[in-house]
Amino acid sequence: MRSENLILTRDVAEKKMQRMAYEIAEQNAGENSLVLAGIKESGFIIAGKIKSLLAEVFPGSVTIIAITLDKKNPTEINISPATELNNKVVILVDDVANSGKTLLYALKPFLAYHPKKIQTLVLVERTHKMFPVTSDYVGLSVATTLQENIIVEVSNGEVTGAWME
């Protein structure tokens, strides 16, 4: 971990995810189930963590699916396992919203269904976006220049921190 540009420690990331789990439960009170769609790799790990945190505060069922796409050239987007998404609450999960491009393209497969609602969750959001995507649940919002990027580091299924480069 690069401590000189550290913006999020493991402990703070854990607290941010706990808060987001409470927000999800609050915003989806009355729902019987949620589908967390984690963008591989880091978004999927964060979705798994959010699922375990939701177990404490959300009375319904929570399912995780993985979204796989090439973030540089997102022409082919896959969902696994194949899941019925009609009339479901879907929460799209990623580690960082840098430009908004990944979140925008990751929504594409859901257009073949009729979800009840789609929400987005990111652990870290930067304030400069090039695509019109806003996140419903944000762990940390960071003002950056267009040249800076945010990297979320995961190891052994846990978020270990985030830094700016």
C-alpha positions as CSV (number, residue, x, y, z in Angstrom):
1,M,0.0,0.0,0.0
2,R,1.3,3.4,-0.9
3,S,1.0,5.4,2.3
4,E,2.0,8.8,0.9
5,N,-1.2,9.0,-1.2
6,L,-3.4,6.9,1.1
7,I,-7.0,8.1,1.1
8,L,-8.7,5.1,2.7
9,T,-7.4,2.6,5.2
10,R,-8.7,-0.9,5.8
11,D,-10.6,0.2,9.0
12,V,-12.1,3.2,7.4
13,A,-13.2,1.2,4.3
14,E,-14.9,-1.3,6.7
15,K,-16.8,1.6,8.4
16,K,-17.8,3.0,5.0
17,M,-19.1,-0.3,3.8
18,Q,-21.0,-0.8,7.1
19,R,-22.7,2.6,6.7
20,M,-23.6,1.8,3.1
21,A,-25.2,-1.5,4.2
22,Y,-27.4,0.4,6.6
23,E,-28.3,2.9,3.8
24,I,-29.2,0.0,1.5
25,A,-31.4,-1.6,4.1
26,E,-33.1,1.8,4.8
27,Q,-33.6,2.7,1.2
28,N,-35.0,-0.8,0.4
29,A,-37.2,-1.3,3.5
30,G,-40.1,-3.5,2.5
31,E,-38.2,-5.4,-0.2
32,N,-38.0,-9.1,0.0
33,S,-34.8,-9.5,-1.9
34,L,-31.8,-7.7,-3.3
35,V,-29.3,-8.6,-6.1
36,L,-25.8,-7.3,-5.7
37,A,-24.1,-7.2,-9.1
38,G,-20.4,-6.8,-8.4
39,I,-18.1,-5.8,-11.2
40,K,-15.1,-8.1,-11.2
41,E,-12.7,-8.1,-9.5
42,S,-12.8,-5.5,-6.8
43,G,-16.5,-4.7,-7.1
44,F,-17.3,-8.3,-6.7
45,I,-15.3,-8.5,-3.5
46,I,-17.0,-5.4,-2.2
47,A,-20.4,-6.9,-3.1
48,G,-19.5,-9.9,-1.0
49,K,-18.6,-7.8,2.0
50,I,-21.8,-5.7,1.6
51,K,-23.8,-9.0,1.5
52,S,-22.3,-10.1,4.8
53,L,-22.9,-6.7,6.4
54,L,-26.5,-6.7,5.1
55,A,-27.2,-10.0,6.8
56,E,-27.2,-8.1,10.1
57,V,-29.6,-5.3,9.0
58,F,-31.7,-6.5,6.0
59,P,-34.4,-9.1,6.6
60,G,-34.7,-10.3,3.0
61,S,-32.5,-12.4,0.9
62,V,-29.4,-11.1,-0.8
63,T,-27.9,-12.7,-4.0
64,I,-24.6,-11.9,-5.6
65,I,-23.9,-12.0,-9.3
66,A,-20.6,-11.2,-11.1
67,I,-20.3,-8.8,-14.0
68,T,-17.3,-9.3,-16.2
69,L,-16.1,-6.8,-18.7
70,D,-13.0,-5.2,-20.1
71,K,-12.9,-1.8,-18.5
72,K,-10.8,-0.3,-21.3
73,N,-13.0,-1.7,-24.1
74,P,-16.4,-2.8,-22.7
75,T,-18.0,-4.3,-25.7
76,E,-18.7,-7.8,-24.2
77,I,-20.4,-7.8,-20.8
78,N,-21.3,-11.0,-19.0
79,I,-23.4,-11.8,-15.9
80,S,-22.8,-15.0,-14.0
81,P,-24.5,-16.9,-12.8
82,A,-27.5,-16.3,-15.1
83,T,-30.2,-14.9,-12.8
84,E,-33.8,-13.9,-13.2
85,L,-33.8,-10.1,-12.8
86,N,-37.3,-9.1,-13.7
87,N,-39.0,-7.1,-10.9
88,K,-35.8,-7.3,-8.8
89,V,-33.9,-4.6,-7.0
90,V,-30.4,-4.6,-8.5
91,I,-27.5,-2.8,-6.9
92,L,-24.5,-2.4,-9.2
93,V,-21.3,-2.5,-7.2
94,D,-17.8,-1.3,-8.2
95,D,-14.7,-0.1,-6.3
96,V,-14.2,3.3,-7.9
97,A,-16.2,5.6,-10.1
98,N,-13.5,7.3,-12.0
99,S,-15.2,8.5,-15.2
100,G,-18.5,6.7,-14.9
101,K,-17.8,4.6,-18.0
102,T,-17.6,1.2,-16.3
103,L,-20.8,1.7,-14.4
104,L,-22.6,2.9,-17.6
105,Y,-21.5,0.0,-19.7
106,A,-22.1,-2.5,-16.8
107,L,-25.8,-1.5,-16.9
108,K,-26.1,-2.8,-20.5
109,P,-27.0,-6.5,-19.7
110,F,-29.8,-5.3,-17.4
111,L,-31.6,-3.7,-20.4
112,A,-32.7,-7.2,-21.4
113,Y,-34.7,-7.4,-18.2
114,H,-37.3,-5.3,-16.4
115,P,-35.8,-4.8,-12.9
116,K,-37.9,-3.1,-10.3
117,K,-35.1,-0.6,-9.7
118,I,-31.3,-0.3,-10.3
119,Q,-29.1,1.4,-7.8
120,T,-25.3,1.9,-7.9
121,L,-22.7,1.6,-5.1
122,V,-19.0,2.6,-5.2
123,L,-16.5,2.6,-2.4
124,V,-14.8,5.6,-3.7
125,E,-16.1,8.2,-6.1
126,R,-14.1,10.9,-7.8
127,T,-15.8,14.2,-8.6
128,H,-14.7,14.4,-12.2
129,K,-16.9,12.3,-14.5
130,M,-17.1,12.0,-18.2
131,F,-20.3,9.9,-18.3
132,P,-23.7,10.8,-16.7
133,V,-23.7,8.2,-13.9
134,T,-24.2,9.1,-10.3
135,S,-23.9,6.6,-7.4
136,D,-26.7,6.0,-4.9
137,Y,-24.3,4.8,-2.3
138,V,-20.8,6.3,-1.9
139,G,-18.2,5.4,0.7
140,L,-15.9,8.3,0.0
141,S,-16.1,11.1,-2.5
142,V,-12.8,12.7,-3.5
143,A,-12.0,15.8,-5.5
144,T,-9.4,15.0,-8.1
145,T,-7.8,16.5,-11.1
146,L,-8.5,14.9,-14.5
147,Q,-5.0,13.4,-14.4
148,E,-5.3,11.6,-11.1
149,N,-6.7,8.1,-10.6
150,I,-7.9,6.3,-7.5
151,I,-6.9,2.7,-6.9
152,V,-8.7,0.4,-4.4
153,E,-6.5,-2.4,-3.3
154,V,-8.1,-5.8,-2.3
155,S,-6.3,-8.8,-0.9
156,N,-7.7,-12.2,0.3
157,G,-11.3,-11.0,-0.2
158,E,-10.8,-7.9,1.9
159,V,-10.4,-4.2,1.0
160,T,-7.0,-3.2,2.3
161,G,-7.1,0.5,1.3
162,A,-7.2,3.0,-1.4
163,W,-4.8,5.6,-2.8
164,M,-4.6,8.3,-5.4
165,E,-2.0,8.3,-8.2
